[in-house]
Amino acid sequence: MDYHKSLDTISIYHFQKIFRRKEDISNIIVNHEKYTEKEKNKFITRNRKDILSTFDKLQNDFSRITFSKQELQREKEKAKLTYLLGKKEILLSSLIAFSQSNEIDFLLVLNEIRGISIKEPITPSTIDYLETQLKGVENKITILKSKLKTKYPELFKDKDKDKKEDVEEQDPNELYLQLDNQALQMELSLETGYSINVKTTNVTRWVNLVKIIKEKFERLNK
């Protein structure tokens, strides 16, 4: 069993399934439909750190080939905020879990986070260190949110509406139907003479097809 490490191999459908909902990370596994849920979960658990790191790289590659310079900067700052929020959640949940169980593994796992180093034995100064780290992350989140709200106010509009739409989006075929409709429009626009299969067309090729259509319409509109 292996997982995709490049936009040249993962299909636009499987990439978007993860991109929209990270709980669908099993879609990064090559030919993941061939395996049982138990097999996939075991593989992901064993390789979770590397898989998540690889998917972050794939997202960065996707941003690089699809966004303008200004859009790319915005996405980088959004990604930084997402990272900080995740770091805060892990720190907070680990501290709470340790306080309730006194199991040191809840704290030692934090060594996986960049910039944090914990050694045994766990002492009160270790907890002080982690609480200081947590405060620092919370301050960075506050500052970055303020910066983003000023620079990109559209990111913080209609959040309630977006959450409602996320809850309502329960049809597992919805993403496929959306992408298949886009593929049909591509076929008609480019007069390809063949079907574009969203489950086999890799992300790089998909993005290139979108760019070709955009260039074609720009020429026609001159």
N, C-alpha and C positions, 0 to 999 in steps of 0.2 A: 504494500500500500504506500502511495506517495501523494504529495500535494503540489498544486500549481505554484510556481515561483516566478512566473512571467505573464504579462498581459498577452503575450503571443500564444499562450496555450489555454488559458481559462476563457470560457465562452462569456459573451456579454450577459447572457441570462444568469449563469451561476455567479458571476461577479456582482451583478446588481442585487441578487438575492442576499448576498452577504453585506453589500454596501448599504442596503436599506435596513437590514435587521441583522445585527451581528450574531444573534443566536442561531442563524443559519450558516455558521462558519463551516459546517460539514461540507458545504458546496465547494470548498477549496480543494477537497480530496479528488484526485484524478479518478474519473469513472465512479464517483461516489454512490451512484444508484445500484452498483453491483454488490454493495456491502450492507450488512444488517446495521440497525441503529446501535446495537451493542458493540459491534466491531468498530464502527466510526467513533463512537464516544470514547472507547478505550484508546484508539489511535490519537484522537485530539487531546485527551487528558495527558497522554505520555509526551506529546510534542507541542503542547499548548503555547508555551512561550515563543518557540520558533515560528509557529504558525501565525500567531498574532503579530509578531514582528514582520513576517513576510507580507501579511496582508496590509500592514501599515505602509510598507514599501510600495505595494501594488497601488494603494490609494494615492500615494505621492506621485507615482508614475502616471496614473490616470489624470490627476490634476495638471501635471506638467504638459500633457499632450492635448488637453481639452480646454484649459482656462487661459485667458489673457493674463498679462503680467499683473494687472491690478486684481483680477479675480483670484489668481494664484496666491497673492499676498494675503488676501482675505481668508482663503481656505487654510493657509498655514496658521494664521492667528486663531481661527476657529478650532483647528486641530490642537493647538497649544492649550486652549481653554478646556477642550475635552479631556486632554491628558491630565491637566491639573485637577479637574473635577474627579476623574477616576482615581488619581493619587490620594486625594482627600478622602474619598469613600473607603479605599483600602486601609489607609492609616486609621481612620475612625473605627471601622468595623473590627480591625485587628486589636486595637486597644480595648474596645468594649468586650470582645470575646475573651481576651486575656484576663481582664478584670473579673469576669464571671466564672472562668474555669481554672485560671492560673496555669494553663498549658502554654509552655514557652514556644511551641511550634507556631502559634498564632502570631508571634512577634518575629521569629526567625525567618518566616516567609517574606517579610518586608525587605530582606536583603536582595530580593529579586528586583526591587525598584532602584532605578538609577539615583545615586546621591545619598542612599541610606546604607549604613553599615552598623550591624548589631552583632555583638559577640556575647557568648555565655561567660559567666553567669549573668542572669537578668537581675539588675539592681534598681533601686529607686531612681538613680541617675539615668538609667536606660529609659525609664518611663518619661522622665523630664525631657530627655533628648528627643523622644518621639513626639511629645506634646509640643515642643518647640518647633519641630518639623511641620506638624499639623498647622500650627498658627501661621508659620511662614507661607505654607501653601494657600491657606485661606486668605491671607493678605494679597498674595499674587493674583488669586481669583478675583478679588474685589477690584484691584487696580486694572486687570485686563478686561473685566466686564465693563467697567466705566469707559475704558478706551474704545472698546468695540461698539458700545452704545452710541458714542459720539461719532465714530468713524463710519460705522455701518448700522444705522438705526433700523434698517429693514430686517436685520437678523432677529430683532426682538419684537416684531409686530405679529399679531394674530397667533400667539403661542397657544392659546386655548383652542382656537379653531384647528391648528395643526395637530394637537393632542387628540381631539375628537376624531379627526380624519384617520389618525393612526389606529385608534381603537376600532373604528368602523371597517378598516381595511382587513377583513378576515378571509376573503376568498383567496385561496392559495394559487389560483390560476390567473389572478388579476394582473400580476407582473408579466406573466407570459403573454397574455392577451395584449397588453400595452406595447410590449416590445415587438410582438408579431405584427401588430398594426403598423408600427414604424417601419418594420422590414418590408411590408407590402408597399408602403409609400416610397421606399427606396427603390424597390424593383420597378415601380412605375416611372419614377423620376429618371432613373439611370437606364431604363430599358435593358435590364441585364439579360433577360431571356432565361433566367434560372431563379429558383427560389432561394431566399436568404434564410437559413435556419438559425434562429437565435440561440439554440442550444448547442450549436457546433461552431458558429462564427466567433472567432476570438475577439477580444476587446480591441486590440490594435487595429484589426481589419475593420471592425464596426466604426471606430472613430474616423478612420481614413475615408470610409464610405460617406459618413456624415459631412466631412470636409469637402469631398468632391461635389456633393449636392449643393452645399452652400456656395462654393465657387461657381458652379453652373448657374445658379439663380442670380448671383452678383453680376455675372457676364450678361445675362439676359436683361437685367434691369438697367444696364448702362445706356 
